[in-house]
């Protein structure tokens, strides 16, 4: 399908390089076969739960000073 549009798939190396350039995580998945899709969602969830300094946020507390 990409070939019909004059495009080629991104290689794992290209994807990894771009991820490193922008400081992102890289993981492969296939919407066609479903392979790795759950891993992508799990990674996205873990990353979204990280706090400001990259640590997992277990509990948030309100502090009144």
Helices and strands as residue ranges (DSSP letters): G 3-5, H 12-22, H 37-48
